[in-house]
Amino acid sequence: MEQPLYTAMKVCNEIELCEISDLECKKMIEHELLKERISFYIRWPKPSLFNRKKDTCIICVNENVKDTAEDVVRSICDEKGYHVKFLMRKSQNQYL
């Protein structure tokens, strides 16, 4: 039985949207992204010698929804005064 061509194709279209250090902010962003039906995942980088923040996480989304996701995050941060660092770079995850 042959496998379809698309199963062998490597697809990596996720971007690291932003970096968050406040867990309350993270919860609010998660809630709003889910409400907007935006698929995302959270990556917890290992603390390094130069970056020892344990609570820092990176929210990753598909690049097709990055503008909508960015609007969601900015609206929360502007309204509540949270500091978020926007990364807007390709995700570093290697799946295959």
Gaussian input, Z-matrix of N, CA and C with variables (Angstrom, degrees):
# hf/3-21g

backbone

0 1
 N
 C     1     B1
 C     2     B2     1     A1
 N     3     B3     2     A2     1     D1
 C     4     B4     3     A3     2     D2
 C     5     B5     4     A4     3     D3
 N     6     B6     5     A5     4     D4
 C     7     B7     6     A6     5     D5
 C     8     B8     7     A7     6     D6
 N     9     B9     8     A8     7     D7
 C    10    B10     9     A9     8     D8
 C    11    B11    10    A10     9     D9
 N    12    B12    11    A11    10    D10
 C    13    B13    12    A12    11    D11
 C    14    B14    13    A13    12    D12
 N    15    B15    14    A14    13    D13
 C    16    B16    15    A15    14    D14
 C    17    B17    16    A16    15    D15
 N    18    B18    17    A17    16    D16
 C    19    B19    18    A18    17    D17
 C    20    B20    19    A19    18    D18
 N    21    B21    20    A20    19    D19
 C    22    B22    21    A21    20    D20
 C    23    B23    22    A22    21    D21
 N    24    B24    23    A23    22    D22
 C    25    B25    24    A24    23    D23
 C    26    B26    25    A25    24    D24
 N    27    B27    26    A26    25    D25
 C    28    B28    27    A27    26    D26
 C    29    B29    28    A28    27    D27
 N    30    B30    29    A29    28    D28
 C    31    B31    30    A30    29    D29
 C    32    B32    31    A31    30    D30
 N    33    B33    32    A32    31    D31
 C    34    B34    33    A33    32    D32
 C    35    B35    34    A34    33    D33
 N    36    B36    35    A35    34    D34
 C    37    B37    36    A36    35    D35
 C    38    B38    37    A37    36    D36
 N    39    B39    38    A38    37    D37
 C    40    B40    39    A39    38    D38
 C    41    B41    40    A40    39    D39
 N    42    B42    41    A41    40    D40
 C    43    B43    42    A42    41    D41
 C    44    B44    43    A43    42    D42
 N    45    B45    44    A44    43    D43
 C    46    B46    45    A45    44    D44
 C    47    B47    46    A46    45    D45
 N    48    B48    47    A47    46    D46
 C    49    B49    48    A48    47    D47
 C    50    B50    49    A49    48    D48
 N    51    B51    50    A50    49    D49
 C    52    B52    51    A51    50    D50
 C    53    B53    52    A52    51    D51
 N    54    B54    53    A53    52    D52
 C    55    B55    54    A54    53    D53
 C    56    B56    55    A55    54    D54
 N    57    B57    56    A56    55    D55
 C    58    B58    57    A57    56    D56
 C    59    B59    58    A58    57    D57
 N    60    B60    59    A59    58    D58
 C    61    B61    60    A60    59    D59
 C    62    B62    61    A61    60    D60
 N    63    B63    62    A62    61    D61
 C    64    B64    63    A63    62    D62
 C    65    B65    64    A64    63    D63
 N    66    B66    65    A65    64    D64
 C    67    B67    66    A66    65    D65
 C    68    B68    67    A67    66    D66
 N    69    B69    68    A68    67    D67
 C    70    B70    69    A69    68    D68
 C    71    B71    70    A70    69    D69
 N    72    B72    71    A71    70    D70
 C    73    B73    72    A72    71    D71
 C    74    B74    73    A73    72    D72
 N    75    B75    74    A74    73    D73
 C    76    B76    75    A75    74    D74
 C    77    B77    76    A76    75    D75
 N    78    B78    77    A77    76    D76
 C    79    B79    78    A78    77    D77
 C    80    B80    79    A79    78    D78
 N    81    B81    80    A80    79    D79
 C    82    B82    81    A81    80    D80
 C    83    B83    82    A82    81    D81
 N    84    B84    83    A83    82    D82
 C    85    B85    84    A84    83    D83
 C    86    B86    85    A85    84    D84
 N    87    B87    86    A86    85    D85
 C    88    B88    87    A87    86    D86
 C    89    B89    88    A88    87    D87
 N    90    B90    89    A89    88    D88
 C    91    B91    90    A90    89    D89
 C    92    B92    91    A91    90    D90
 N    93    B93    92    A92    91    D91
 C    94    B94    93    A93    92    D92
 C    95    B95    94    A94    93    D93
 N    96    B96    95    A95    94    D94
 C    97    B97    96    A96    95    D95
 C    98    B98    97    A97    96    D96
 N    99    B99    98    A98    97    D97
 C   100   B100    99    A99    98    D98
 C   101   B101   100   A100    99    D99
 N   102   B102   101   A101   100   D100
 C   103   B103   102   A102   101   D101
 C   104   B104   103   A103   102   D102
 N   105   B105   104   A104   103   D103
 C   106   B106   105   A105   104   D104
 C   107   B107   106   A106   105   D105
 N   108   B108   107   A107   106   D106
 C   109   B109   108   A108   107   D107
 C   110   B110   109   A109   108   D108
 N   111   B111   110   A110   109   D109
 C   112   B112   111   A111   110   D110
 C   113   B113   112   A112   111   D111
 N   114   B114   113   A113   112   D112
 C   115   B115   114   A114   113   D113
 C   116   B116   115   A115   114   D114
 N   117   B117   116   A116   115   D115
 C   118   B118   117   A117   116   D116
 C   119   B119   118   A118   117   D117
 N   120   B120   119   A119   118   D118
 C   121   B121   120   A120   119   D119
 C   122   B122   121   A121   120   D120
 N   123   B123   122   A122   121   D121
 C   124   B124   123   A123   122   D122
 C   125   B125   124   A124   123   D123
 N   126   B126   125   A125   124   D124
 C   127   B127   126   A126   125   D125
 C   128   B128   127   A127   126   D126
 N   129   B129   128   A128   127   D127
 C   130   B130   129   A129   128   D128
 C   131   B131   130   A130   129   D129
 N   132   B132   131   A131   130   D130
 C   133   B133   132   A132   131   D131
 C   134   B134   133   A133   132   D132
 N   135   B135   134   A134   133   D133
 C   136   B136   135   A135   134   D134
 C   137   B137   136   A136   135   D135
 N   138   B138   137   A137   136   D136
 C   139   B139   138   A138   137   D137
 C   140   B140   139   A139   138   D138
 N   141   B141   140   A140   139   D139
 C   142   B142   141   A141   140   D140
 C   143   B143   142   A142   141   D141
 N   144   B144   143   A143   142   D142
 C   145   B145   144   A144   143   D143
 C   146   B146   145   A145   144   D144
 N   147   B147   146   A146   145   D145
 C   148   B148   147   A147   146   D146
 C   149   B149   148   A148   147   D147
 N   150   B150   149   A149   148   D148
 C   151   B151   150   A150   149   D149
 C   152   B152   151   A151   150   D150
 N   153   B153   152   A152   151   D151
 C   154   B154   153   A153   152   D152
 C   155   B155   154   A154   153   D153
 N   156   B156   155   A155   154   D154
 C   157   B157   156   A156   155   D155
 C   158   B158   157   A157   156   D156
 N   159   B159   158   A158   157   D157
 C   160   B160   159   A159   158   D158
 C   161   B161   160   A160   159   D159
 N   162   B162   161   A161   160   D160
 C   163   B163   162   A162   161   D161
 C   164   B164   163   A163   162   D162
 N   165   B165   164   A164   163   D163
 C   166   B166   165   A165   164   D164
 C   167   B167   166   A166   165   D165
 N   168   B168   167   A167   166   D166
 C   169   B169   168   A168   167   D167
 C   170   B170   169   A169   168   D168
 N   171   B171   170   A170   169   D169
 C   172   B172   171   A171   170   D170
 C   173   B173   172   A172   171   D171
 N   174   B174   173   A173   172   D172
 C   175   B175   174   A174   173   D173
 C   176   B176   175   A175   174   D174
 N   177   B177   176   A176   175   D175
 C   178   B178   177   A177   176   D176
 C   179   B179   178   A178   177   D177
 N   180   B180   179   A179   178   D178
 C   181   B181   180   A180   179   D179
 C   182   B182   181   A181   180   D180
 N   183   B183   182   A182   181   D181
 C   184   B184   183   A183   182   D182
 C   185   B185   184   A184   183   D183
 N   186   B186   185   A185   184   D184
 C   187   B187   186   A186   185   D185
 C   188   B188   187   A187   186   D186
 N   189   B189   188   A188   187   D187
 C   190   B190   189   A189   188   D188
 C   191   B191   190   A190   189   D189
 N   192   B192   191   A191   190   D190
 C   193   B193   192   A192   191   D191
 C   194   B194   193   A193   192   D192
 N   195   B195   194   A194   193   D193
 C   196   B196   195   A195   194   D194
 C   197   B197   196   A196   195   D195
 N   198   B198   197   A197   196   D196
 C   199   B199   198   A198   197   D197
 C   200   B200   199   A199   198   D198
 N   201   B201   200   A200   199   D199
 C   202   B202   201   A201   200   D200
 C   203   B203   202   A202   201   D201
 N   204   B204   203   A203   202   D202
 C   205   B205   204   A204   203   D203
 C   206   B206   205   A205   204   D204
 N   207   B207   206   A206   205   D205
 C   208   B208   207   A207   206   D206
 C   209   B209   208   A208   207   D207
 N   210   B210   209   A209   208   D208
 C   211   B211   210   A210   209   D209
 C   212   B212   211   A211   210   D210
 N   213   B213   212   A212   211   D211
 C   214   B214   213   A213   212   D212
 C   215   B215   214   A214   213   D213
 N   216   B216   215   A215   214   D214
 C   217   B217   216   A216   215   D215
 C   218   B218   217   A217   216   D216
 N   219   B219   218   A218   217   D217
 C   220   B220   219   A219   218   D218
 C   221   B221   220   A220   219   D219
 N   222   B222   221   A221   220   D220
 C   223   B223   222   A222   221   D221
 C   224   B224   223   A223   222   D222
 N   225   B225   224   A224   223   D223
 C   226   B226   225   A225   224   D224
 C   227   B227   226   A226   225   D225
 N   228   B228   227   A227   226   D226
 C   229   B229   228   A228   227   D227
 C   230   B230   229   A229   228   D228
 N   231   B231   230   A230   229   D229
 C   232   B232   231   A231   230   D230
 C   233   B233   232   A232   231   D231
 N   234   B234   233   A233   232   D232
 C   235   B235   234   A234   233   D233
 C   236   B236   235   A235   234   D234
 N   237   B237   236   A236   235   D235
 C   238   B238   237   A237   236   D236
 C   239   B239   238   A238   237   D237
 N   240   B240   239   A239   238   D238
 C   241   B241   240   A240   239   D239
 C   242   B242   241   A241   240   D240
 N   243   B243   242   A242   241   D241
 C   244   B244   243   A243   242   D242
 C   245   B245   244   A244   243   D243
 N   246   B246   245   A245   244   D244
 C   247   B247   246   A246   245   D245
 C   248   B248   247   A247   246   D246
 N   249   B249   248   A248   247   D247
 C   250   B250   249   A249   248   D248
 C   251   B251   250   A250   249   D249
 N   252   B252   251   A251   250   D250
 C   253   B253   252   A252   251   D251
 C   254   B254   253   A253   252   D252
 N   255   B255   254   A254   253   D253
 C   256   B256   255   A255   254   D254
 C   257   B257   256   A256   255   D255
 N   258   B258   257   A257   256   D256
 C   259   B259   258   A258   257   D257
 C   260   B260   259   A259   258   D258
 N   261   B261   260   A260   259   D259
 C   262   B262   261   A261   260   D260
 C   263   B263   262   A262   261   D261
 N   264   B264   263   A263   262   D262
 C   265   B265   264   A264   263   D263
 C   266   B266   265   A265   264   D264
 N   267   B267   266   A266   265   D265
 C   268   B268   267   A267   266   D266
 C   269   B269   268   A268   267   D267
 N   270   B270   269   A269   268   D268
 C   271   B271   270   A270   269   D269
 C   272   B272   271   A271   270   D270
 N   273   B273   272   A272   271   D271
 C   274   B274   273   A273   272   D272
 C   275   B275   274   A274   273   D273
 N   276   B276   275   A275   274   D274
 C   277   B277   276   A276   275   D275
 C   278   B278   277   A277   276   D276
 N   279   B279   278   A278   277   D277
 C   280   B280   279   A279   278   D278
 C   281   B281   280   A280   279   D279
 N   282   B282   281   A281   280   D280
 C   283   B283   282   A282   281   D281
 C   284   B284   283   A283   282   D282
 N   285   B285   284   A284   283   D283
 C   286   B286   285   A285   284   D284
 C   287   B287   286   A286   285   D285

   B1=1.4593
   B2=1.5283
   B3=1.3093
   B4=1.4624
   B5=1.5230
   B6=1.3184
   B7=1.4584
   B8=1.5225
   B9=1.3186
   B10=1.4678
   B11=1.5285
   B12=1.3153
   B13=1.4643
   B14=1.5205
   B15=1.3102
   B16=1.4604
   B17=1.5266
   B18=1.3277
   B19=1.4550
   B20=1.5242
   B21=1.3207
   B22=1.4570
   B23=1.5328
   B24=1.3105
   B25=1.4541
   B26=1.5316
   B27=1.3056
   B28=1.4591
   B29=1.5198
   B30=1.3199
   B31=1.4590
   B32=1.5206
   B33=1.2878
   B34=1.4688
   B35=1.5235
   B36=1.3059
   B37=1.4506
   B38=1.5229
   B39=1.3243
   B40=1.4518
   B41=1.5242
   B42=1.3138
   B43=1.4613
   B44=1.5210
   B45=1.3170
   B46=1.4627
   B47=1.5167
   B48=1.3155
   B49=1.4565
   B50=1.5251
   B51=1.3350
   B52=1.4589
   B53=1.5220
   B54=1.3189
   B55=1.4666
   B56=1.5241
   B57=1.3233
   B58=1.4636
   B59=1.5208
   B60=1.3232
   B61=1.4655
   B62=1.5232
   B63=1.3199
   B64=1.4617
   B65=1.5280
   B66=1.3388
   B67=1.4614
   B68=1.5237
   B69=1.3162
   B70=1.4651
   B71=1.5219
   B72=1.3229
   B73=1.4610
   B74=1.5242
   B75=1.3284
   B76=1.4674
   B77=1.5202
   B78=1.3297
   B79=1.4601
   B80=1.5189
   B81=1.3168
   B82=1.4605
   B83=1.5284
   B84=1.3340
   B85=1.4633
   B86=1.5213
   B87=1.3288
   B88=1.4674
   B89=1.5246
   B90=1.3213
   B91=1.4628
   B92=1.5292
   B93=1.3227
   B94=1.4672
   B95=1.5235
   B96=1.3361
   B97=1.4598
   B98=1.5343
   B99=1.3257
   B100=1.4606
   B101=1.5266
   B102=1.3188
   B103=1.4695
   B104=1.5296
   B105=1.3381
   B106=1.4639
   B107=1.5296
   B108=1.3426
   B109=1.4681
   B110=1.5340
   B111=1.3259
   B112=1.4623
   B113=1.5248
   B114=1.3085
   B115=1.4544
   B116=1.5358
   B117=1.3221
   B118=1.4630
   B119=1.5162
   B120=1.3118
   B121=1.4569
   B122=1.5214
   B123=1.3067
   B124=1.4622
   B125=1.5174
   B126=1.3060
   B127=1.4633
   B128=1.5224
   B129=1.3203
   B130=1.4625
   B131=1.5260
   B132=1.3346
   B133=1.4703
   B134=1.5335
   B135=1.3255
   B136=1.4601
   B137=1.5258
   B138=1.3305
   B139=1.4699
   B140=1.5305
   B141=1.3079
   B142=1.4592
   B143=1.5275
   B144=1.2975
   B145=1.4554
   B146=1.5297
   B147=1.3374
   B148=1.4590
   B149=1.5249
   B150=1.3099
   B151=1.4528
   B152=1.5219
   B153=1.3055
   B154=1.4649
   B155=1.5289
   B156=1.3106
   B157=1.4645
   B158=1.5193
   B159=1.3340
   B160=1.4560
   B161=1.5265
   B162=1.3240
   B163=1.4565
   B164=1.5243
   B165=1.3010
   B166=1.4580
   B167=1.5275
   B168=1.3349
   B169=1.4597
   B170=1.5231
   B171=1.3098
   B172=1.4600
   B173=1.5190
   B174=1.3177
   B175=1.4582
   B176=1.5203
   B177=1.3289
   B178=1.4559
   B179=1.5225
   B180=1.3297
   B181=1.4663
   B182=1.5227
   B183=1.3147
   B184=1.4543
   B185=1.5223
   B186=1.3324
   B187=1.4617
   B188=1.5242
   B189=1.3302
   B190=1.4577
   B191=1.5255
   B192=1.3292
   B193=1.4680
   B194=1.5241
   B195=1.3385
   B196=1.4642
   B197=1.5304
   B198=1.3387
   B199=1.4631
   B200=1.5260
   B201=1.3230
   B202=1.4640
   B203=1.5230
   B204=1.3384
   B205=1.4639
   B206=1.5296
   B207=1.3223
   B208=1.4646
   B209=1.5213
   B210=1.3240
   B211=1.4682
   B212=1.5239
   B213=1.3391
   B214=1.4638
   B215=1.5216
   B216=1.3391
   B217=1.4711
   B218=1.5323
   B219=1.3173
   B220=1.4741
   B221=1.5241
   B222=1.3203
   B223=1.4672
   B224=1.5248
   B225=1.3366
   B226=1.4693
   B227=1.5229
   B228=1.3337
   B229=1.4663
   B230=1.5276
   B231=1.3290
   B232=1.4648
   B233=1.5232
   B234=1.3278
   B235=1.4707
   B236=1.5234
   B237=1.3273
   B238=1.4693
   B239=1.5223
   B240=1.3211
   B241=1.4574
   B242=1.5220
   B243=1.3244
   B244=1.4599
   B245=1.5245
   B246=1.3357
   B247=1.4599
   B248=1.5251
   B249=1.3246
   B250=1.4613
   B251=1.5174
   B252=1.3187
   B253=1.4648
   B254=1.5253
   B255=1.3391
   B256=1.4624
   B257=1.5226
   B258=1.3383
   B259=1.4678
   B260=1.5226
   B261=1.3244
   B262=1.4725
   B263=1.5306
   B264=1.3182
   B265=1.4686
   B266=1.5186
   B267=1.3141
   B268=1.4623
   B269=1.5241
   B270=1.3128
   B271=1.4523
   B272=1.5254
   B273=1.3148
   B274=1.4596
   B275=1.5220
   B276=1.3389
   B277=1.4592
   B278=1.5211
   B279=1.3136
   B280=1.4716
   B281=1.5172
   B282=1.3375
   B283=1.4552
   B284=1.5174
   B285=1.3212
   B286=1.4577
   B287=1.5079
   A1=108.98
   A2=117.25
   A3=121.69
   A4=111.56
   A5=114.34
   A6=119.25
   A7=108.88
   A8=116.96
   A9=119.13
   A10=110.61
   A11=116.23
   A12=121.10
   A13=113.06
   A14=117.40
   A15=119.53
   A16=113.83
   A17=119.81
   A18=120.32
   A19=112.25
   A20=117.64
   A21=120.64
   A22=111.93
   A23=117.00
   A24=120.90
   A25=110.41
   A26=115.61
   A27=121.06
   A28=108.86
   A29=115.90
   A30=120.78
   A31=108.14
   A32=114.74
   A33=119.79
   A34=106.99
   A35=116.00
   A36=119.38
   A37=111.92
   A38=116.40
   A39=120.72
   A40=109.81
   A41=114.71
   A42=119.65
   A43=109.15
   A44=115.14
   A45=121.56
   A46=105.31
   A47=115.52
   A48=121.21
   A49=111.45
   A50=116.49
   A51=118.85
   A52=111.17
   A53=113.63
   A54=122.22
   A55=107.57
   A56=115.76
   A57=121.49
   A58=109.17
   A59=115.58
   A60=120.47
   A61=112.96
   A62=117.42
   A63=122.06
   A64=109.13
   A65=116.65
   A66=120.71
   A67=112.59
   A68=117.97
   A69=120.84
   A70=110.50
   A71=116.27
   A72=121.84
   A73=110.13
   A74=117.06
   A75=122.17
   A76=110.48
   A77=117.14
   A78=121.22
   A79=111.60
   A80=116.90
   A81=120.59
   A82=111.11
   A83=116.56
   A84=120.85
   A85=110.09
   A86=117.38
   A87=120.84
   A88=110.35
   A89=116.06
   A90=121.22
   A91=111.42
   A92=116.60
   A93=120.13
   A94=112.54
   A95=117.56
   A96=120.25
   A97=110.37
   A98=116.53
   A99=120.14
   A100=110.88
   A101=116.12
   A102=120.90
   A103=111.01
   A104=116.21
   A105=121.65
   A106=112.56
   A107=116.18
   A108=123.29
   A109=111.85
   A110=115.82
   A111=122.23
   A112=108.18
   A113=115.70
   A114=121.25
   A115=109.02
   A116=115.91
   A117=120.76
   A118=109.47
   A119=115.63
   A120=120.11
   A121=108.42
   A122=114.74
   A123=120.91
   A124=108.28
   A125=114.69
   A126=121.25
   A127=107.73
   A128=115.43
   A129=121.80
   A130=108.09
   A131=117.76
   A132=119.51
   A133=110.71
   A134=114.04
   A135=118.75
   A136=108.69
   A137=116.15
   A138=118.18
   A139=110.59
   A140=116.21
   A141=120.92
   A142=109.24
   A143=115.62
   A144=121.14
   A145=111.30
   A146=116.32
   A147=120.41
   A148=112.92
   A149=117.76
   A150=121.47
   A151=108.90
   A152=117.19
   A153=122.03
   A154=113.60
   A155=118.01
   A156=121.11
   A157=109.35
   A158=116.88
   A159=121.05
   A160=111.96
   A161=117.52
   A162=121.20
   A163=113.23
   A164=117.99
   A165=120.86
   A166=109.86
   A167=115.49
   A168=120.53
   A169=109.57
   A170=115.14
   A171=121.50
   A172=107.89
   A173=116.48
   A174=121.84
   A175=108.02
   A176=115.64
   A177=122.08
   A178=109.51
   A179=115.69
   A180=122.01
   A181=109.12
   A182=115.44
   A183=120.94
   A184=108.19
   A185=117.21
   A186=119.42
   A187=113.18
   A188=117.93
   A189=120.83
   A190=113.15
   A191=117.23
   A192=121.14
   A193=112.52
   A194=116.78
   A195=119.01
   A196=112.82
   A197=117.73
   A198=119.57
   A199=111.66
   A200=116.66
   A201=120.75
   A202=110.37
   A203=116.99
   A204=121.14
   A205=110.78
   A206=116.71
   A207=120.24
   A208=110.43
   A209=117.44
   A210=120.91
   A211=111.29
   A212=116.81
   A213=121.53
   A214=110.24
   A215=116.34
   A216=120.79
   A217=110.31
   A218=117.22
   A219=120.24
   A220=111.77
   A221=117.55
   A222=119.37
   A223=111.37
   A224=116.81
   A225=120.43
   A226=110.47
   A227=116.64
   A228=120.86
   A229=111.57
   A230=116.75
   A231=119.74
   A232=111.11
   A233=115.80
   A234=120.25
   A235=111.90
   A236=116.79
   A237=121.37
   A238=113.83
   A239=118.54
   A240=121.36
   A241=114.92
   A242=118.07
   A243=121.14
   A244=110.24
   A245=114.99
   A246=120.37
   A247=108.79
   A248=115.80
   A249=122.38
   A250=107.92
   A251=115.95
   A252=120.88
   A253=108.25
   A254=116.83
   A255=120.75
   A256=109.39
   A257=115.76
   A258=121.67
   A259=111.80
   A260=117.15
   A261=123.93
   A262=112.87
   A263=116.12
   A264=120.10
   A265=109.34
   A266=116.05
   A267=121.32
   A268=109.43
   A269=115.63
   A270=121.30
   A271=109.85
   A272=116.13
   A273=122.02
   A274=113.14
   A275=118.25
   A276=121.59
   A277=111.21
   A278=115.32
   A279=122.28
   A280=106.95
   A281=116.60
   A282=120.64
   A283=112.99
   A284=118.06
   A285=120.56
   A286=110.68
   D1=128.82
   D2=-178.46
   D3=-83.36
   D4=146.13
   D5=174.45
   D6=-91.48
   D7=144.39
   D8=175.87
   D9=-62.84
   D10=152.50
   D11=-178.81
   D12=-60.46
   D13=-36.53
   D14=-174.28
   D15=-66.08
   D16=-19.10
   D17=179.91
   D18=-71.64
   D19=-24.23
   D20=179.90
   D21=-90.41
   D22=-7.13
   D23=-176.46
   D24=-80.10
   D25=135.40
   D26=177.34
   D27=-89.77
   D28=123.12
   D29=-179.96
   D30=-122.36
   D31=123.57
   D32=178.14
   D33=-139.16
   D34=86.60
   D35=-178.88
   D36=-115.70
   D37=28.19
   D38=175.45
   D39=-91.16
   D40=146.09
   D41=174.25
   D42=-122.89
   D43=152.35
   D44=172.78
   D45=-83.83
   D46=106.18
   D47=-175.04
   D48=-73.31
   D49=-55.14
   D50=-175.52
   D51=-155.56
   D52=162.82
   D53=178.10
   D54=-114.29
   D55=131.54
   D56=-175.56
   D57=-126.33
   D58=138.22
   D59=178.01
   D60=-111.89
   D61=-9.80
   D62=-177.52
   D63=-104.95
   D64=119.40
   D65=-175.92
   D66=-67.53
   D67=-31.51
   D68=176.58
   D69=-65.60
   D70=-41.68
   D71=176.23
   D72=-62.05
   D73=-42.79
   D74=179.18
   D75=-58.22
   D76=-44.42
   D77=179.59
   D78=-62.72
   D79=-42.01
   D80=179.89
   D81=-65.28
   D82=-42.05
   D83=179.36
   D84=-65.56
   D85=-43.99
   D86=177.42
   D87=-55.98
   D88=-47.86
   D89=-178.49
   D90=-59.79
   D91=-45.52
   D92=-178.24
   D93=-70.26
   D94=-37.50
   D95=177.03
   D96=-63.33
   D97=-42.29
   D98=177.55
   D99=-64.46
   D100=-40.44
   D101=178.90
   D102=-61.82
   D103=-35.58
   D104=178.97
   D105=-85.12
   D106=1.83
   D107=179.69
   D108=61.76
   D109=39.58
   D110=177.89
   D111=-101.00
   D112=121.65
   D113=178.51
   D114=-75.77
   D115=137.51
   D116=-178.54
   D117=-153.12
   D118=166.60
   D119=168.48
   D120=-141.74
   D121=159.20
   D122=-176.87
   D123=-114.22
   D124=128.56
   D125=178.31
   D126=-109.28
   D127=131.80
   D128=178.80
   D129=-106.53
   D130=98.45
   D131=-179.74
   D132=-64.93
   D133=146.27
   D134=175.95
   D135=-71.69
   D136=137.38
   D137=177.20
   D138=-60.61
   D139=137.77
   D140=179.19
   D141=-113.44
   D142=-179.46
   D143=-179.82
   D144=-60.48
   D145=-38.26
   D146=-176.51
   D147=-93.08
   D148=-18.10
   D149=-179.02
   D150=-129.93
   D151=97.68
   D152=-174.39
   D153=-101.86
   D154=11.47
   D155=179.84
   D156=-69.42
   D157=119.55
   D158=-178.14
   D159=-80.95
   D160=-29.59
   D161=-174.07
   D162=-90.60
   D163=5.13
   D164=-178.13
   D165=-79.48
   D166=130.20
   D167=176.83
   D168=-132.46
   D169=162.84
   D170=179.83
   D171=-120.65
   D172=127.55
   D173=177.09
   D174=-93.75
   D175=126.20
   D176=-179.01
   D177=-115.59
   D178=139.50
   D179=178.86
   D180=-136.09
   D181=166.82
   D182=173.59
   D183=-69.70
   D184=139.25
   D185=-176.23
   D186=-65.12
   D187=-17.68
   D188=177.53
   D189=-69.65
   D190=-21.48
   D191=-179.75
   D192=-114.54
   D193=14.77
   D194=-173.80
   D195=-62.28
   D196=-36.84
   D197=-179.27
   D198=-65.62
   D199=-43.94
   D200=178.31
   D201=-65.34
   D202=-44.00
   D203=179.62
   D204=-63.51
   D205=-39.82
   D206=178.20
   D207=-63.40
   D208=-41.71
   D209=177.71
   D210=-60.95
   D211=-41.15
   D212=178.54
   D213=-61.27
   D214=-49.13
   D215=-177.80
   D216=-64.57
   D217=-45.03
   D218=-179.66
   D219=-62.29
   D220=-39.91
   D221=-179.49
   D222=-64.35
   D223=-39.82
   D224=177.84
   D225=-66.02
   D226=-46.50
   D227=-176.68
   D228=-67.14
   D229=-39.06
   D230=178.67
   D231=-66.90
   D232=-40.75
   D233=-177.84
   D234=-70.38
   D235=-42.91
   D236=-173.65
   D237=-98.46
   D238=-12.57
   D239=178.51
   D240=81.15
   D241=21.91
   D242=177.43
   D243=-78.42
   D244=149.58
   D245=175.84
   D246=-98.16
   D247=125.03
   D248=178.61
   D249=-131.51
   D250=137.15
   D251=177.81
   D252=-99.84
   D253=115.24
   D254=178.45
   D255=-81.00
   D256=129.99
   D257=-176.89
   D258=-101.78
   D259=-47.65
   D260=178.06
   D261=49.15
   D262=50.54
   D263=178.12
   D264=-130.49
   D265=161.31
   D266=178.44
   D267=-58.09
   D268=142.39
   D269=178.84
   D270=-65.10
   D271=144.64
   D272=-178.61
   D273=-86.95
   D274=-2.64
   D275=-177.40
   D276=-69.56
   D277=140.23
   D278=175.80
   D279=-116.40
   D280=113.01
   D281=-175.97
   D282=-92.41
   D283=-29.54
   D284=-176.36
   D285=-116.98

